Amino acid sequence: MKILLVRPNTPKESINLQSFMICEPLELEYVASALSKHGHEVDLVDMLIEKKPLRYFLKQKNYQMVCLTSYITCVGVVKDYARIIKAHNENILTCIGGVHAEVVPTDFIDKSIDYILWANGVESLVAIANSYPHVDANEISGIYAEGREKPEIVNGNLPFPDRKITQKYRKHYNYIYHDNCATLKASFGCPYKCKFCFCTQICEYSTRIIDNVLDEIEQIEENNIFIVDDNFLVSRERAQTFIKGLDERGIKKHYIAFGRADFIAENEDLIISLHEHGFDAFFVGIESFKNDELVDYIKKSSVEINVKAINVLEKNGLQCYSGLIVGEDWEKEDFDTLITYLNSFDHPLVNIQPITPMPGTPLFDEYKYEIAVPRDKYAWWDMAHVVFKPTKMKTRLYYYHIIRAYLKTSANQKQRKFIKERYGRRIYNRVKCGAAKIFFQYLKLMLTAK
């Protein structure tokens, strides 16, 4: 079977970090590997990078199936792609998978989309391809259907992703300040249940065997690896096993990963050892400088722990990337305190996000304030647009204070100088251009908001 895998481009209205970072489409590389092992002919097109339209790639071969992946922001784009595919050849099977399809499959219901994969996407796609042209959706439990019970998620039997299929794009893949960066999945899900987090809704927490992870790392050509686990720092013993494996195999690479503040604060010696073994940075969800907000988010952390964790990282030479949520009831004084709080650290490289009750999360079900952006305006559900009506100020002023907070913290002169000195002028200029694009998007929103 001839199969085309497609990562969609993001809509122009969305504000996202892809303005200065593009990670490889790991989920499609897993799919490519599994399909190829079953004898199917697979191609991949990354529309984030390609300049030619989708129609051009559809004409290259007589494809029998096209598979797409999507976050919430690209739901509209994917539906448009599916219509283009069916207009090109109505007999081509169209499949949609990815994290949003797994949590909110109903968003993708469209007459041009044949199959929505809401569980075990890789296994389900292989089943569809292997049974073509006599596909019986009732026999494949991972295909969404109204009234169907969702099957158990199984992550343990995935092959290594096929990184050769993205070879022509790999020079473009990076993570913020880290060029030529591959991505790696060492675990699935998260054992914590923060109510704003989309990741916790996908599957139960499970881990890969460390030796298997190290086998994959040895096959990765890039020197930089972004470990995209929702939380890499769950177990001290597991981290120590990882370090031991790096030593035994003589692996010398650089890593970026997500980690919780409480683990970092309680395990400084281990953080030092990870740094000595190539870990350059951790992304830490500090979320708030208010303990009552952290309690409300079910973060199971505290402001004091967050401060200690950031100090542990900075003191020992690691970069701390952080995420912080701006509440709907914030006033000017809250933004002032936020700026002071962030600038108490050496390098406050923070992603400031207005609180976003993402569909599929407990926060969406519990949210008690007015949501001002329709659900089907998908491009705006990017955790950067203000999708609610602020309770203490006009939306225009709310955007202004977000911009002000960025300019006085992550984007101030001291931080720009630090980034240029640490990462070099070329990377600095790339990130600067991306940040400028986001700045002007925010500026436009501020000027047009009410």
C-alpha positions as CSV (number, residue, x, y, z in Angstrom):
1,M,0.0,0.0,0.0
2,K,1.3,3.5,-0.8
3,I,0.8,5.8,2.1
4,L,1.6,9.5,2.6
5,L,2.1,10.9,6.2
6,V,1.5,14.6,6.6
7,R,2.3,17.0,9.4
8,P,0.1,20.1,8.8
9,N,1.3,23.6,8.8
10,T,-0.1,25.8,11.6
11,P,-2.7,28.5,10.7
12,K,-1.3,32.0,10.4
13,E,-3.5,33.2,13.2
14,S,-2.0,30.9,15.8
15,I,0.8,32.1,18.2
16,N,3.2,29.3,18.8
17,L,6.8,28.6,19.6
18,Q,7.3,27.2,16.1
19,S,8.2,30.7,15.2
20,F,11.6,29.8,16.6
21,M,11.6,26.1,17.1
22,I,10.5,23.1,15.1
23,C,10.7,19.6,16.6
24,E,10.7,16.5,14.4
25,P,7.3,14.8,13.8
26,L,8.1,11.9,16.2
27,E,4.6,10.5,16.1
28,L,4.7,10.1,12.3
29,E,8.2,8.6,12.4
30,Y,6.8,5.9,14.7
31,V,4.0,5.3,12.2
32,A,6.4,5.2,9.3
33,S,8.6,2.6,11.0
34,A,5.7,0.3,11.8
35,L,4.1,0.6,8.4
36,S,7.4,0.0,6.6
37,K,8.0,-3.2,8.7
38,H,4.7,-4.5,7.3
39,G,5.8,-3.9,3.7
40,H,4.0,-0.7,3.0
41,E,5.6,2.1,0.9
42,V,5.6,5.2,3.1
43,D,6.5,8.8,2.4
44,L,6.4,11.8,4.8
45,V,5.8,15.5,4.1
46,D,6.4,18.1,6.7
47,M,4.2,21.1,5.8
48,L,5.7,23.2,8.5
49,I,8.8,23.3,6.3
50,E,7.6,22.7,2.8
51,K,6.8,25.6,0.5
52,K,4.8,23.6,-2.1
53,P,1.1,23.0,-1.5
54,L,-0.3,19.6,-0.5
55,R,-1.7,19.1,-4.0
56,Y,1.8,18.9,-5.3
57,F,2.8,16.0,-3.1
58,L,-0.5,14.1,-3.8
59,K,0.4,14.1,-7.5
60,Q,3.8,12.4,-6.9
61,K,2.4,8.9,-6.4
62,N,-0.8,7.0,-6.6
63,Y,-1.4,7.1,-2.8
64,Q,-4.1,4.9,-1.4
65,M,-4.0,6.4,2.1
66,V,-3.0,9.7,3.6
67,C,-2.5,10.0,7.4
68,L,-2.5,13.3,9.2
69,T,-1.6,14.3,12.8
70,S,-2.9,17.4,14.6
71,Y,-3.0,19.5,17.7
72,I,-6.2,21.5,18.5
73,T,-4.9,24.6,16.6
74,C,-4.7,22.6,13.3
75,V,-8.2,21.0,13.4
76,G,-9.4,23.4,10.7
77,V,-6.2,22.9,8.6
78,V,-6.5,19.1,8.8
79,K,-10.2,19.2,7.6
80,D,-9.1,21.5,4.7
81,Y,-6.4,19.0,3.8
82,A,-8.8,16.1,3.9
83,R,-11.1,17.9,1.5
84,I,-8.2,18.6,-0.8
85,I,-7.2,14.9,-0.7
86,K,-10.7,13.8,-1.5
87,A,-11.0,16.3,-4.4
88,H,-7.7,14.9,-5.8
89,N,-9.0,11.3,-5.5
90,E,-12.1,10.4,-3.5
91,N,-10.9,6.8,-3.1
92,I,-7.9,7.8,-1.0
93,L,-8.4,6.8,2.6
94,T,-7.9,9.7,5.0
95,C,-6.9,9.1,8.7
96,I,-6.3,11.6,11.5
97,G,-4.4,10.8,14.7
98,G,-2.4,12.6,17.3
99,V,-3.0,13.8,20.8
100,H,-6.1,15.9,20.1
101,A,-7.8,13.1,18.2
102,E,-7.1,10.8,21.2
103,V,-8.7,13.2,23.7
104,V,-11.4,15.0,21.7
105,P,-12.0,12.9,18.6
106,T,-15.4,14.5,17.9
107,D,-13.6,17.7,16.8
108,F,-12.5,15.8,13.6
109,I,-15.8,14.5,12.5
110,D,-16.0,15.5,8.8
111,K,-17.3,13.7,5.7
112,S,-13.8,14.0,4.2
113,I,-12.1,12.2,7.1
114,D,-12.6,8.4,6.9
115,Y,-11.0,7.3,10.2
116,I,-10.3,9.1,13.5
117,L,-7.8,7.3,15.6
118,W,-8.4,7.8,19.3
119,A,-6.4,5.0,20.7
120,N,-3.2,3.0,19.8
121,G,-2.8,5.0,16.7
122,V,0.3,3.2,15.3
123,E,-1.3,-0.3,15.8
124,S,-4.6,0.9,14.4
125,L,-3.0,2.4,11.3
126,V,-1.1,-0.8,10.6
127,A,-4.4,-2.8,11.0
128,I,-6.1,-0.4,8.5
129,A,-3.2,-0.7,6.0
130,N,-2.9,-4.5,6.3
131,S,-6.7,-5.0,5.7
132,Y,-7.0,-2.6,2.8
133,P,-9.1,-2.6,0.6
134,H,-11.5,-4.5,2.9
135,V,-11.2,-2.4,6.0
136,D,-13.7,-3.2,8.7
137,A,-13.7,-0.3,11.2
138,N,-15.7,-2.4,13.7
139,E,-12.8,-4.8,14.0
140,I,-10.3,-2.1,14.8
141,S,-11.0,-0.8,18.3
142,G,-8.7,2.2,18.0
143,I,-11.0,3.8,15.4
144,Y,-13.4,6.3,17.0
145,A,-17.1,5.6,16.6
146,E,-20.0,7.2,18.5
147,G,-21.0,5.0,21.4
148,R,-17.9,2.9,21.3
149,E,-15.9,2.3,24.5
150,K,-12.3,3.5,24.3
151,P,-9.9,0.6,24.4
152,E,-6.9,0.3,26.8
153,I,-3.9,2.3,25.6
154,V,-0.8,0.1,24.9
155,N,2.5,1.9,24.4
156,G,5.0,-0.9,25.0
157,N,5.3,-2.4,21.6
158,L,6.4,0.6,19.5
159,P,9.3,0.2,17.1
160,F,12.1,2.8,17.0
161,P,10.9,5.8,15.0
162,D,12.1,6.0,11.4
163,R,14.3,9.1,11.3
164,K,15.5,8.5,7.8
165,I,12.1,9.4,6.4
166,T,12.6,13.0,7.6
167,Q,16.3,13.1,6.5
168,K,15.8,16.1,4.1
169,Y,14.1,18.1,6.9
170,R,16.4,17.3,9.8
171,K,18.7,20.4,9.5
172,H,15.6,22.4,10.3
173,Y,14.7,20.7,13.5
174,N,15.7,22.5,16.7
175,Y,14.5,23.3,20.2
176,I,14.8,27.0,21.1
177,Y,18.5,27.6,21.5
178,H,19.5,24.0,20.5
179,D,20.1,23.5,16.8
180,N,20.1,20.1,15.0
181,C,18.0,18.6,17.8
182,A,16.3,15.2,17.7
183,T,13.4,14.2,19.9
184,L,13.1,11.1,22.0
185,K,10.2,9.5,24.0
186,A,11.3,7.5,27.1
187,S,8.0,7.4,28.9
188,F,4.3,8.0,28.1
189,G,1.8,10.0,30.1
190,C,2.4,11.6,33.5
191,P,1.7,10.3,37.0
192,Y,0.5,13.7,38.2
193,K,-3.0,15.2,37.5
194,C,-2.7,19.0,37.1
195,K,-6.1,20.0,36.0
196,F,-5.0,22.4,33.3
197,C,-2.8,19.8,31.6
198,F,-3.8,18.1,28.3
199,C,-1.1,15.5,28.6
200,T,-2.6,13.8,31.6
201,Q,-5.7,12.9,29.6
202,I,-4.0,10.9,26.9
203,C,-2.9,7.7,28.7
204,E,-1.8,6.3,32.0
205,Y,1.8,6.7,32.9
206,S,4.2,4.0,31.6
207,T,7.9,3.8,31.0
208,R,10.2,2.2,28.4
209,I,13.1,0.0,29.5
210,I,16.2,2.2,29.9
211,D,18.4,-0.2,27.8
212,N,15.9,0.1,25.0
213,V,16.0,3.9,25.3
214,L,19.8,3.9,25.2
215,D,19.7,1.6,22.1
216,E,17.7,4.3,20.4
217,I,20.0,7.1,21.5
218,E,22.9,5.3,20.0
219,Q,21.1,5.4,16.6
220,I,20.4,9.1,16.7
221,E,22.9,11.1,14.6
222,E,22.2,14.5,16.2
223,N,24.3,15.6,19.2
224,N,21.3,17.4,20.8
225,I,18.3,15.4,22.1
226,F,15.1,16.8,23.4
227,I,13.5,14.2,25.7
228,V,9.8,14.9,25.2
229,D,8.5,12.9,28.2
230,D,5.8,14.9,30.0
231,N,8.0,14.4,33.0
232,F,11.5,12.9,32.7
233,L,12.2,13.3,36.4
234,V,9.8,10.9,38.1
235,S,12.1,8.3,39.6
236,R,15.5,8.9,41.2
237,E,16.4,5.2,40.6
238,R,15.4,5.4,36.9
239,A,17.5,8.6,36.4
240,Q,20.5,6.9,38.0
241,T,20.1,3.8,35.8
242,F,20.0,6.2,32.8
243,I,23.3,7.8,33.9
244,K,24.9,4.5,34.5
245,G,23.9,3.4,31.0
246,L,25.4,6.5,29.5
247,D,28.7,5.7,31.2
248,E,28.8,2.1,30.3
249,R,28.1,2.8,26.6
250,G,30.3,5.9,26.4
251,I,27.4,8.0,25.1
252,K,28.3,11.7,24.8
253,K,25.4,13.8,23.8
254,H,23.4,16.8,25.1
255,Y,19.9,16.7,26.5
256,I,16.9,19.0,27.3
257,A,14.0,17.5,29.2
258,F,10.9,18.4,31.3
259,G,11.1,18.0,35.0
260,R,9.1,18.9,38.1
261,A,10.3,21.5,40.6
262,D,9.9,19.3,43.6
263,F,12.1,16.5,42.2
264,I,14.8,19.1,41.2
265,A,14.7,20.7,44.7
266,E,15.0,17.4,46.5
267,N,17.7,15.9,44.3
268,E,20.4,18.5,43.7
269,D,23.1,15.8,43.7
270,L,21.4,13.9,40.9
271,I,20.8,17.1,38.9
272,I,24.5,17.8,39.1
273,S,25.3,14.3,37.9
274,L,22.8,14.7,35.0
275,H,24.4,17.9,34.0
276,E,27.8,16.2,34.0
277,H,26.3,13.6,31.7
278,G,25.1,16.1,29.1
279,F,21.8,17.6,30.5
280,D,22.0,21.3,29.6
281,A,18.5,22.5,30.5
282,F,15.2,21.5,32.1
283,F,11.8,22.9,31.3
284,V,10.0,23.4,34.7
285,G,6.3,24.2,35.0
286,I,6.4,26.8,37.8
287,E,2.9,27.9,36.7
288,S,2.4,30.6,39.4
289,F,4.0,32.7,42.1
290,K,0.9,32.3,44.2
291,N,0.4,29.2,46.4
292,D,-3.4,29.4,46.3
293,E,-3.2,29.2,42.5
294,L,-0.9,26.2,42.6
295,V,-3.3,24.5,45.0
296,D,-6.2,25.2,42.6
297,Y,-4.3,23.8,39.7
298,I,-3.6,20.6,41.7
299,K,0.1,21.2,41.0
300,K,1.2,19.6,44.3
301,S,4.1,22.0,44.6
302,S,4.7,25.4,46.2
303,V,6.2,28.7,45.4
304,E,9.0,27.9,47.8
305,I,9.8,24.7,46.1
306,N,9.8,26.4,42.7
307,V,12.3,29.0,43.9
308,K,14.6,26.3,45.3
309,A,14.4,24.3,42.1
310,I,15.3,27.2,39.8
311,N,18.1,28.2,42.1
312,V,19.4,24.6,42.0
313,L,19.5,24.7,38.2
314,E,21.0,28.1,37.8
315,K,23.6,27.6,40.6
316,N,24.8,24.4,38.9
317,G,25.1,25.8,35.3
318,L,21.8,24.4,33.9
319,Q,19.4,26.5,31.9
320,C,15.9,26.7,33.4
321,Y,13.1,27.1,30.9
322,S,9.8,27.7,32.7
323,G,6.1,28.0,32.0
324,L,3.8,30.4,33.9
325,I,0.1,30.8,33.8
326,V,-1.6,34.2,34.0
327,G,-4.9,34.0,35.8
328,E,-8.2,35.4,34.5
329,D,-8.6,37.6,37.6
330,W,-5.1,39.2,37.5
331,E,-4.7,42.9,38.0
332,K,-1.9,45.3,37.2
333,E,-0.3,44.6,40.6
334,D,-0.2,40.9,39.8
335,F,1.8,41.5,36.6
336,D,4.1,43.9,38.6
337,T,4.7,41.2,41.2
338,L,5.3,38.6,38.4
339,I,8.0,40.8,36.8
340,T,9.7,41.3,40.2
341,Y,9.5,37.5,40.9
342,L,10.9,36.5,37.6
343,N,13.7,39.0,37.7
344,S,14.8,37.6,41.1
345,F,16.4,34.7,39.1
346,D,19.5,35.1,37.0
347,H,17.9,34.2,33.7
348,P,14.1,34.2,33.7
349,L,13.5,32.5,30.3
350,V,9.8,31.9,30.7
351,N,6.8,31.2,28.6
352,I,4.0,33.3,30.0
353,Q,0.6,31.8,29.1
354,P,-2.9,33.1,29.7
355,I,-4.8,30.4,31.5
356,T,-6.5,28.2,28.8
357,P,-9.2,25.8,29.7
358,M,-8.3,23.2,27.0
359,P,-11.1,21.0,25.8
360,G,-10.7,17.6,27.2
361,T,-9.1,18.7,30.5
362,P,-10.8,18.9,33.9
363,L,-10.2,22.7,33.8
364,F,-12.4,23.0,30.8
365,D,-15.3,21.2,32.6
366,E,-14.8,23.2,35.8
367,Y,-14.1,26.7,34.3
368,K,-16.5,29.2,35.8
369,Y,-15.6,32.3,33.8
370,E,-16.9,33.5,30.4
371,I,-15.1,31.9,27.5
372,A,-15.1,34.5,24.7
373,V,-13.6,32.5,21.8
374,P,-15.8,29.9,20.1
375,R,-14.6,26.3,20.3
376,D,-14.5,26.0,16.5
377,K,-12.1,28.9,16.2
378,Y,-9.3,26.3,16.6
379,A,-6.4,28.5,15.6
380,W,-6.9,30.6,18.7
381,W,-6.7,27.7,21.2
382,D,-2.9,27.9,21.3
383,M,-2.4,28.8,25.0
384,A,-1.3,32.2,23.9
385,H,-4.5,33.9,22.8
386,V,-6.8,35.1,25.6
387,V,-9.8,32.8,25.0
388,F,-11.7,34.1,28.1
389,K,-13.0,37.4,29.2
390,P,-10.6,38.8,31.9
391,T,-12.5,39.7,35.1
392,K,-10.5,42.7,36.3
393,M,-9.5,44.6,33.1
394,K,-10.2,44.9,29.4
395,T,-8.8,42.2,27.1
396,R,-6.7,44.9,25.3
397,L,-5.1,45.9,28.6
398,Y,-4.6,42.2,29.5
399,Y,-2.6,41.7,26.3
400,Y,-0.6,44.8,27.1
401,H,0.5,43.5,30.5
402,I,1.5,40.1,29.0
403,I,3.7,42.0,26.5
404,R,5.1,44.2,29.2
405,A,6.0,41.2,31.4
406,Y,7.9,39.6,28.5
407,L,9.8,42.8,27.6
408,K,10.8,43.3,31.2
409,T,11.9,39.7,31.9
410,S,12.8,37.2,29.2
411,A,13.3,39.8,26.5
412,N,15.1,42.5,28.5
413,Q,18.6,43.7,27.7
414,K,20.3,41.5,30.3
415,Q,18.7,38.3,29.0
416,R,19.4,39.2,25.3
417,K,23.0,39.7,26.2
418,F,23.1,36.3,28.1
419,I,21.6,34.4,25.2
420,K,24.0,35.9,22.7
421,E,27.0,35.1,24.8
422,R,25.9,31.6,25.7
423,Y,24.5,30.4,22.4
424,G,26.2,32.6,19.8
425,R,25.0,35.2,17.4
426,R,23.5,32.9,14.8
427,I,21.2,31.1,17.2
428,Y,20.5,34.5,19.0
429,N,19.4,36.0,15.6
430,R,17.1,33.0,14.8
431,V,15.4,33.2,18.1
432,K,15.2,36.9,18.0
433,C,13.4,36.8,14.6
434,G,10.9,34.3,16.0
435,A,10.3,36.2,19.1
436,A,9.8,39.4,17.0
437,K,7.1,37.6,15.0
438,I,5.3,36.6,18.2
439,F,5.7,40.2,19.6
440,F,4.0,41.7,16.6
441,Q,1.2,39.1,16.7
442,Y,0.5,40.0,20.3
443,L,0.7,43.7,19.4
444,K,-1.9,43.3,16.7
445,L,-4.1,41.4,19.2
446,M,-3.7,44.2,21.8
447,L,-4.6,46.9,19.2
448,T,-7.7,45.0,17.9
449,A,-9.0,43.7,21.2
450,K,-11.7,45.5,23.1
